[in-house]
């Protein structure tokens, strides 16, 4: 029976202690605590203390200037210079008064470090005694401000916690905005990535398509045509070679007795007969026709066959050969042109593909960087939310859980 | 791990810490402070996650030391829930400091 009661109470207490609050409600929540707690007393103390310091500061400055006009320069110029550096606060709140105290502390430190001999000299004058008295009062007032500032860690801690909570709320709000901004940026980069990947896919497809078209169609056809022309040319050339080879001996016999140069030409002629058919060849033919050299029966027949071939077929074959050569030249030109055009096309597409790949890589890198920045901010957000929850609890609010 | 605390982050690091905090007030010119540093570092590793170990250079944070009433160094301030629970001035050996840390944890749980 008692165990059930304890569990029940424990459960109720927990439920009451942790209050879930939307972040957007936090500002109002802090304001509500501020209105419920009596914190104006602390701000009054701080303001009074600050005003007292500023009043004493002005009095001290006036007194020092009076002393300066009497001819005392060493001490007064040093002190006035430092006192002038004490700036008034823009806002009368705890952080700015703490900052005021901290700055003043370092300025006073400089005044205190003025050599004792220089400090001592001013006491010779009545105005000097007055100035030192005012400066000591000023130091005491600064000390009093410190005591009041320290109270924010003790009896007036609520004021401090509320001040810090308001500041932290703004900080957290800024982090949330930054995260939202990064989220938007991530979304736009994801879209950019998708577009780049789509373009890359299209580019790869186009490249595949063009490559297959180039390899299977135009160039193959042209190459086939060139090969067939080559075969025909070889056929004509071989036929001529065969016939000349058969008639070689009687031709050499005729040329040997007639013309030495022609004989030399005839011997080299055999290598590329069709290419070498020129004026000299026709002269050889002419010399054979008009020759009176004695040949045997077989030689005579072979030579006659050669001459008939030259008269009736060779001319025709030469024209055919030249035509085929010309055709081959033209087709080779076309092939070169087509190949170069295709190579250029492929190169362009490949470059485009490379650019797209580079773009996809760059976008991925950018995305990674943004995600890392978002994670860091989310970590910072969690940390600051936790601190804000502690601040609100310490300021006298309930134990809360902030929901984003 | 020992982190540094200054006039800027003092409140956030100490006041709103969800674990006990011990701050070592030291200065670069203070030989006993330098001699004490390894002990402090060693214990910071041992108590990681249970107690926050911070160092405050009084040469750079005179106003903060003044505000917290630190008159001599090395001084250790033990905080629980943002409030000073104990002060200790002078060099400490590992055992006596550990004793103080255990007491601090006990006080914080109360």
Boltz contact constraints between the chains, C-beta under 6 A:
constraints:
  - contact:
      token1: [A, 102]
      token2: [B, 7]
      max_distance: 6.0
  - contact:
      token1: [A, 102]
      token2: [B, 63]
      max_distance: 6.0
  - contact:
      token1: [A, 105]
      token2: [B, 63]
      max_distance: 6.0
  - contact:
      token1: [A, 387]
      token2: [B, 16]
      max_distance: 6.0
  - contact:
      token1: [A, 390]
      token2: [B, 16]
      max_distance: 6.0
